[in-house]
Amino acid sequence: MESFRNEDGQPRQRTTCTLGRLEPGGDIDKLIAALQRARGLDASPASNPLNGLRSEGSRCAGNVWGLWQLWRSLGLDALAAAWRRSRVEFDALGCQRAMVFNRLCDPSGELGVPRWLQTVALPLDFGFEDGASQHQHLLRAMDV
């Protein structure tokens, strides 16, 4: 694409080159095969190292990362000072944070939080350094 201004000074775009449609066996595959032959590589479909590649699954990260940034900018980690003298043996703040994020991302009760945690990628300093939270920890975090 090329951007330009017409006679009236309005911005416009025009197509200068088309590589073709993206479909199996289409123009893009032919272009890739031609480039591979030009480099002296085997361009047959059987030699493609990506053949048979499949995704086993991935974890969501964007919404958790955005909420993590908001949480930190609001200074909500200071909540931990409220129970600093109590005898809490688990990451209560991490559990509370996980429950809040779960409620915003995938609303379910505290029973759904451990299952949801298996589907998301958590920031490094999110909490749970000793392992993921258990249901009893979530209940105790609500008490805290």
MARBA-3410 file (N, C-alpha, C, O; in Angstrom, 1 decimal):
144
0.8,-1.2,0.0,0.0,0.0,0.0,0.9,1.2,0.0,2.0,1.2,0.5 ~ 0.4,2.3,-0.6,1.1,3.5,-0.6,0.1,4.6,-0.3,-1.0,4.7,-0.8 ~ 0.5,5.5,0.6,-0.3,6.6,1.0,0.0,7.9,0.2,1.2,8.1,-0.1 ~ -1.0,8.6,-0.2,-0.7,9.8,-1.0,-1.9,10.8,-0.7,-2.9,10.4,-0.1 ~ -1.7,12.0,-1.2,-2.8,13.0,-1.1,-3.3,13.3,-2.6,-2.5,13.4,-3.5
-4.6,13.3,-2.7,-5.2,13.6,-4.0,-5.1,15.1,-4.3,-4.5,15.9,-3.5 ~ -5.7,15.6,-5.4,-5.6,17.0,-5.8,-6.2,17.9,-4.8,-5.8,19.1,-4.7 ~ -7.2,17.4,-4.0,-7.9,18.2,-3.0,-7.1,18.2,-1.7,-7.6,18.8,-0.7 ~ -6.0,17.5,-1.6,-5.2,17.4,-0.4,-5.7,16.3,0.6,-5.3,16.3,1.8 ~ -6.7,15.5,0.2,-7.2,14.5,1.1,-6.3,13.2,1.1,-5.9,12.8,0.0
-6.1,12.6,2.2,-5.2,11.4,2.3,-5.9,10.2,1.6,-7.1,10.0,1.9 ~ -5.2,9.5,0.8,-5.7,8.3,0.2,-4.7,7.2,0.2,-3.5,7.5,0.5 ~ -5.1,6.0,-0.1,-4.2,4.9,-0.2,-4.4,4.2,-1.5,-5.6,4.1,-2.0 ~ -3.4,3.6,-2.1,-3.5,2.8,-3.3,-2.6,1.6,-3.2,-1.6,1.6,-2.5 ~ -3.1,0.5,-3.8,-2.3,-0.8,-3.8,-1.2,-0.7,-4.9,-1.5,-0.4,-6.0
0.0,-0.9,-4.4,1.1,-0.9,-5.4,1.6,-2.3,-5.8,2.1,-2.5,-6.9 ~ 1.3,-3.3,-4.9,1.7,-4.7,-5.2,0.8,-5.6,-4.4,0.4,-5.3,-3.3 ~ 0.4,-6.8,-5.0,-0.3,-7.8,-4.3,0.4,-9.1,-4.4,0.9,-9.5,-5.4 ~ 0.6,-9.7,-3.2,1.3,-11.0,-3.1,0.3,-12.2,-3.4,0.8,-13.3,-3.7 ~ -1.0,-11.9,-3.4,-1.9,-13.0,-3.6,-2.7,-13.3,-2.4,-2.5,-12.7,-1.3
-3.7,-14.2,-2.6,-4.6,-14.6,-1.5,-3.8,-15.6,-0.6,-3.0,-16.4,-1.0 ~ -4.2,-15.5,0.7,-3.6,-16.4,1.7,-4.5,-17.6,1.8,-5.5,-17.6,2.6 ~ -4.2,-18.7,1.1,-5.0,-19.9,1.1,-4.0,-21.1,0.8,-3.0,-20.9,0.1 ~ -4.2,-22.3,1.3,-3.3,-23.4,1.1,-3.2,-23.6,-0.4,-4.1,-23.7,-1.2 ~ -1.9,-23.7,-0.8,-1.6,-24.0,-2.2,-1.8,-22.7,-3.1,-1.7,-22.8,-4.3
-2.1,-21.6,-2.5,-2.3,-20.4,-3.3,-1.0,-19.7,-3.7,0.0,-20.3,-3.7 ~ -1.2,-18.4,-4.0,-0.1,-17.6,-4.6,1.1,-17.5,-3.5,2.2,-17.5,-3.9 ~ 0.7,-17.3,-2.3,1.7,-17.2,-1.2,2.6,-18.4,-1.1,3.8,-18.3,-1.1 ~ 2.0,-19.6,-1.2,2.8,-20.8,-1.1,3.7,-21.0,-2.4,4.8,-21.4,-2.2 ~ 3.2,-20.5,-3.5,4.0,-20.6,-4.7,5.2,-19.6,-4.6,6.3,-19.9,-5.0
4.9,-18.5,-4.0,6.0,-17.5,-3.8,7.0,-18.0,-2.9,8.2,-17.8,-3.1 ~ 6.6,-18.6,-1.8,7.6,-19.2,-0.8,8.4,-20.3,-1.4,9.6,-20.3,-1.2 ~ 7.7,-21.1,-2.2,8.5,-22.2,-2.9,9.5,-21.7,-3.9,10.6,-22.2,-4.0 ~ 9.1,-20.6,-4.6,10.0,-20.0,-5.6,11.2,-19.4,-4.8,12.4,-19.5,-5.3 ~ 11.0,-18.7,-3.7,12.1,-18.2,-2.9,13.0,-19.3,-2.4,14.2,-19.1,-2.3
12.4,-20.4,-1.9,13.2,-21.5,-1.4,14.1,-22.1,-2.5,15.2,-22.4,-2.3 ~ 13.5,-22.2,-3.7,14.3,-22.8,-4.9,15.4,-21.8,-5.2,16.5,-22.2,-5.6 ~ 15.1,-20.5,-5.1,16.2,-19.5,-5.4,17.3,-19.6,-4.5,18.5,-19.3,-4.8 ~ 17.0,-20.0,-3.2,18.1,-20.1,-2.2,18.7,-21.5,-2.3,19.7,-21.7,-1.5 ~ 18.3,-22.4,-3.1,18.8,-23.7,-3.3,18.3,-24.7,-2.3,18.9,-25.7,-2.0
17.1,-24.4,-1.7,16.5,-25.3,-0.7,15.5,-26.1,-1.4,14.9,-25.8,-2.5 ~ 15.1,-27.3,-0.8,14.1,-28.1,-1.3,12.8,-27.5,-1.0,12.4,-27.2,0.1 ~ 12.0,-27.2,-2.1,10.7,-26.5,-2.0,9.5,-27.4,-2.0,8.4,-26.9,-2.1 ~ 9.7,-28.7,-1.9,8.6,-29.6,-1.9,7.8,-29.5,-0.6,8.4,-29.3,0.5 ~ 6.5,-29.7,-0.6,5.7,-29.5,0.6,6.1,-30.5,1.7,5.9,-30.2,2.9
6.6,-31.7,1.3,7.0,-32.7,2.3,8.2,-32.2,3.1,8.4,-32.7,4.2 ~ 9.0,-31.3,2.6,10.2,-30.9,3.2,10.0,-29.7,4.2,10.9,-29.2,4.8 ~ 8.7,-29.2,4.2,8.4,-28.1,5.1,8.5,-28.5,6.6,7.8,-29.4,7.0 ~ 9.4,-27.9,7.4,9.6,-28.3,8.8,8.3,-28.0,9.6,8.2,-28.5,10.7 ~ 7.4,-27.2,9.1,6.2,-26.8,9.9,5.1,-27.8,9.6,4.0,-27.7,10.3
5.2,-28.7,8.7,4.2,-29.7,8.5,4.0,-30.5,9.7,4.9,-31.0,10.4 ~ 2.7,-30.7,10.1,2.4,-31.5,11.3,2.5,-30.7,12.6,2.2,-31.2,13.6 ~ 2.8,-29.4,12.5,2.9,-28.6,13.6,1.5,-28.2,14.1,0.7,-27.8,13.3 ~ 1.2,-28.4,15.4,-0.1,-28.1,15.9,0.1,-27.5,17.3,1.1,-27.7,18.0 ~ -0.9,-26.7,17.6,-0.9,-26.0,18.9,-1.5,-26.9,20.0,-2.6,-27.4,19.8
-0.9,-27.1,21.1,-1.4,-27.9,22.2,-2.3,-27.1,23.1,-3.0,-27.6,23.9 ~ -2.2,-25.8,23.0,-2.9,-24.9,23.9,-2.0,-23.8,24.3,-0.8,-23.9,24.3 ~ -2.6,-22.8,24.8,-1.9,-21.6,25.3,-2.6,-21.0,26.5,-3.8,-21.3,26.7 ~ -2.0,-20.1,27.1,-2.6,-19.4,28.3,-2.8,-18.0,27.9,-2.1,-17.4,27.2 ~ -3.9,-17.5,28.4,-4.3,-16.1,28.2,-3.4,-15.2,29.1,-3.1,-15.6,30.2
-3.0,-14.1,28.5,-2.1,-13.2,29.3,-2.5,-11.7,29.3,-2.3,-11.0,30.2 ~ -3.2,-11.3,28.2,-3.4,-9.8,28.0,-4.3,-9.2,29.1,-4.0,-8.2,29.7 ~ -5.4,-9.9,29.4,-6.3,-9.3,30.4,-5.7,-9.3,31.8,-5.9,-8.3,32.6 ~ -5.0,-10.4,32.1,-4.4,-10.5,33.5,-3.3,-9.4,33.6,-3.1,-8.8,34.6 ~ -2.5,-9.2,32.5,-1.4,-8.3,32.5,-2.0,-6.9,32.7,-1.4,-6.1,33.5
-3.0,-6.5,32.0,-3.7,-5.2,32.1,-4.2,-5.0,33.5,-4.0,-3.9,34.1 ~ -4.9,-6.0,34.1,-5.4,-5.8,35.5,-4.2,-5.7,36.5,-4.3,-5.0,37.4 ~ -3.1,-6.4,36.2,-2.0,-6.4,37.1,-1.4,-5.0,37.1,-1.0,-4.5,38.2 ~ -1.3,-4.3,35.9,-0.8,-3.0,35.9,-1.7,-2.0,36.6,-1.2,-1.1,37.3 ~ -3.0,-2.2,36.4,-4.0,-1.3,37.1,-3.9,-1.5,38.6,-3.9,-0.6,39.4
-3.8,-2.8,39.1,-3.7,-3.1,40.5,-2.5,-2.4,41.1,-2.6,-1.8,42.2 ~ -1.3,-2.5,40.4,-0.1,-1.9,40.9,-0.2,-0.4,40.9,0.3,0.3,41.8 ~ -0.8,0.2,39.9,-0.9,1.7,39.8,-1.8,2.2,40.9,-1.6,3.4,41.3 ~ -2.8,1.4,41.3,-3.7,1.9,42.4,-3.1,1.6,43.8,-3.6,2.0,44.8 ~ -1.9,0.9,43.8,-1.3,0.7,45.1,-2.0,-0.3,46.0,-1.9,-0.2,47.2
-2.7,-1.3,45.4,-3.5,-2.2,46.2,-2.7,-3.2,46.9,-3.2,-3.9,47.8 ~ -1.4,-3.3,46.6,-0.5,-4.3,47.4,-0.4,-3.8,48.8,0.0,-4.6,49.7 ~ -0.7,-2.5,49.1,-0.6,-2.0,50.5,-1.6,-2.6,51.4,-1.6,-2.5,52.6 ~ -2.6,-3.4,50.8,-3.6,-4.1,51.6,-3.0,-5.1,52.5,-3.5,-5.4,53.6 ~ -1.8,-5.6,52.1,-1.1,-6.6,52.9,-0.7,-6.1,54.3,-0.6,-6.8,55.3
-0.6,-4.8,54.4,-0.2,-4.2,55.7,-1.3,-4.4,56.8,-1.1,-4.4,58.0 ~ -2.6,-4.6,56.3,-3.7,-4.8,57.2,-3.6,-6.1,58.0,-4.1,-6.1,59.2 ~ -2.9,-7.1,57.5,-2.8,-8.3,58.3,-1.4,-8.8,58.5,-1.1,-9.9,58.7 ~ -0.5,-7.8,58.5,0.9,-8.1,58.6,1.2,-8.8,60.0,2.1,-9.7,60.0 ~ 0.5,-8.5,61.0,0.8,-9.1,62.3,0.0,-10.5,62.5,0.2,-11.2,63.5
-0.9,-10.8,61.6,-1.6,-12.1,61.7,-0.7,-13.2,61.3,0.4,-13.0,60.7 ~ -1.1,-14.4,61.7,-0.3,-15.6,61.4,-0.8,-16.3,60.1,-1.3,-17.4,60.2 ~ -0.7,-15.6,59.0,-1.1,-16.1,57.7,0.1,-16.9,57.1,1.2,-16.4,57.0 ~ -0.1,-18.2,56.8,0.9,-19.1,56.3,0.9,-19.3,54.8,1.6,-20.1,54.3 ~ 0.1,-18.5,54.1,-0.1,-18.6,52.7,-0.1,-17.2,52.1,-0.2,-16.3,52.8
-0.1,-17.2,50.8,-0.1,-15.9,50.1,-1.5,-15.3,50.0,-2.2,-15.5,49.0 ~ -2.0,-14.7,51.1,-3.3,-14.2,51.2,-3.6,-13.1,50.1,-4.6,-13.0,49.5 ~ -2.6,-12.2,49.9,-2.8,-11.1,49.0,-2.8,-11.7,47.5,-3.6,-11.3,46.7 ~ -2.0,-12.7,47.2,-2.1,-13.4,45.9,-3.4,-14.0,45.7,-4.0,-14.0,44.6 ~ -4.0,-14.7,46.8,-5.3,-15.3,46.6,-6.4,-14.2,46.4,-7.2,-14.4,45.5
-6.3,-13.1,47.1,-7.3,-12.1,46.9,-7.2,-11.5,45.5,-8.2,-11.2,44.9 ~ -5.9,-11.3,45.1,-5.7,-10.7,43.8,-6.3,-11.7,42.7,-6.9,-11.2,41.8 ~ -6.0,-13.0,42.9,-6.5,-13.9,41.9,-8.0,-14.0,41.9,-8.6,-14.1,40.8 ~ -8.7,-13.8,43.0,-10.1,-13.8,43.1,-10.7,-12.6,42.4,-11.7,-12.7,41.7 ~ -10.1,-11.4,42.6,-10.5,-10.2,42.0,-10.4,-10.3,40.5,-11.3,-10.0,39.7
-9.2,-10.7,40.0,-8.9,-10.9,38.6,-9.9,-11.9,38.0,-10.4,-11.6,36.8 ~ -10.1,-13.0,38.6,-11.0,-14.0,38.1,-12.4,-13.4,38.0,-13.1,-13.7,37.0 ~ -12.9,-12.6,38.9,-14.2,-12.0,38.9,-14.3,-11.1,37.7,-15.4,-11.0,37.1 ~ -13.2,-10.4,37.4,-13.3,-9.5,36.2,-13.1,-10.1,34.9,-13.6,-9.7,33.9 ~ -12.3,-11.2,34.8,-12.0,-11.9,33.6,-12.9,-13.0,33.2,-13.4,-13.1,32.0
-13.3,-13.8,34.2,-14.1,-15.0,33.9,-14.9,-15.2,35.2,-14.6,-16.1,36.0 ~ -16.0,-14.5,35.4,-16.7,-14.5,36.6,-17.2,-15.9,37.0,-17.9,-16.6,36.2 ~ -16.7,-16.4,38.1,-17.2,-17.6,38.7,-16.9,-17.5,40.2,-16.2,-16.6,40.6 ~ -17.4,-18.4,40.9,-17.2,-18.4,42.4,-15.8,-18.8,42.7,-15.0,-19.1,41.8 ~ -15.5,-18.9,44.0,-14.1,-19.2,44.4,-13.8,-20.6,44.0,-12.6,-21.0,43.9
-14.8,-21.5,43.7,-14.5,-22.8,43.2,-13.9,-22.8,41.8,-13.1,-23.7,41.5 ~ -14.2,-21.8,41.0,-13.7,-21.7,39.7,-12.3,-21.1,39.6,-11.7,-21.1,38.5 ~ -11.8,-20.5,40.6,-10.5,-19.8,40.6,-9.4,-20.7,40.3,-8.6,-20.4,39.4 ~ -9.2,-21.8,41.0,-8.1,-22.7,40.7,-8.1,-23.2,39.2,-7.0,-23.3,38.6 ~ -9.3,-23.5,38.7,-9.4,-23.9,37.3,-9.0,-22.8,36.4,-8.3,-23.0,35.4
-9.5,-21.6,36.7,-9.1,-20.4,35.9,-7.6,-20.1,35.9,-7.1,-19.8,34.9 ~ -7.0,-20.3,37.0,-5.6,-20.0,37.1,-4.8,-20.9,36.2,-3.6,-20.6,35.8 ~ -5.3,-22.1,35.9,-4.6,-23.0,35.0,-4.7,-22.6,33.5,-4.0,-23.1,32.7 ~ -5.5,-21.6,33.2,-5.7,-21.1,31.9,-5.1,-19.8,31.6,-5.1,-19.3,30.4 ~ -4.5,-19.2,32.6,-3.9,-17.8,32.4,-2.4,-17.9,32.7,-1.9,-18.7,33.5
-1.7,-16.9,32.1,-0.3,-16.7,32.4,-0.2,-15.6,33.4,-0.6,-14.5,33.2 ~ 0.4,-15.8,34.6,0.6,-14.8,35.6,1.9,-14.1,35.5,2.9,-14.8,35.2 ~ 2.0,-12.8,35.9,3.2,-12.1,35.9,4.2,-12.8,37.0,3.7,-13.4,37.9 ~ 5.5,-12.6,36.8,6.4,-13.2,37.7,6.2,-12.9,39.1,6.3,-13.7,40.0 ~ 5.9,-11.6,39.5,5.8,-11.2,40.8,4.3,-11.1,41.3,4.0,-10.4,42.2
3.5,-11.9,40.7,2.1,-12.0,41.0,1.8,-12.6,42.4,0.9,-12.1,43.1 ~ 2.5,-13.6,42.7,2.3,-14.3,44.0,2.4,-15.8,43.7,2.8,-16.2,42.6 ~ 2.1,-16.6,44.7,2.1,-18.0,44.5,3.5,-18.6,44.3,3.6,-19.5,43.5 ~ 4.5,-18.0,44.9,5.8,-18.6,44.7,6.0,-20.0,45.2,6.8,-20.8,44.7 ~ 5.1,-20.3,46.2,5.2,-21.7,46.7,4.2,-22.6,46.0,4.0,-23.8,46.5
3.6,-22.2,44.9,2.7,-23.1,44.2,1.3,-22.4,44.1,1.1,-21.4,44.9 ~ 0.5,-22.9,43.3,-0.9,-22.3,43.1,-1.7,-22.4,44.4,-1.5,-23.3,45.2 ~ -2.7,-21.5,44.5,-3.5,-21.5,45.6,-4.5,-22.7,45.6,-4.8,-23.3,44.6 ~ -4.9,-23.1,46.8,-5.8,-24.2,47.0,-7.1,-23.6,47.4,-7.2,-22.4,47.9 ~ -8.2,-24.3,47.3,-9.5,-23.8,47.6,-9.6,-23.3,49.1,-10.2,-22.2,49.3
-9.0,-24.0,50.0,-9.0,-23.6,51.4,-8.3,-22.3,51.6,-8.7,-21.5,52.4 ~ -7.3,-22.0,50.8,-6.5,-20.8,50.9,-7.4,-19.6,50.4,-7.4,-18.5,51.0 ~ -8.2,-19.9,49.4,-9.1,-18.8,48.9,-10.1,-18.4,49.9,-10.4,-17.3,50.1 ~ -10.7,-19.4,50.6,-11.7,-19.2,51.6,-11.0,-18.4,52.8,-11.6,-17.5,53.3 ~ -9.8,-18.8,53.2,-9.2,-18.1,54.3,-8.8,-16.7,53.9,-8.8,-15.8,54.8
-8.4,-16.5,52.6,-8.1,-15.2,52.2,-9.3,-14.2,52.3,-9.1,-13.0,52.6 ~ -10.5,-14.8,52.0,-11.7,-13.9,52.2,-11.9,-13.6,53.6,-12.4,-12.5,53.9 ~ -11.6,-14.5,54.5,-11.7,-14.2,56.0,-10.7,-13.1,56.4,-11.0,-12.2,57.2 ~ -9.5,-13.1,55.8,-8.5,-12.1,56.1,-9.0,-10.8,55.7,-8.3,-9.8,55.9
END
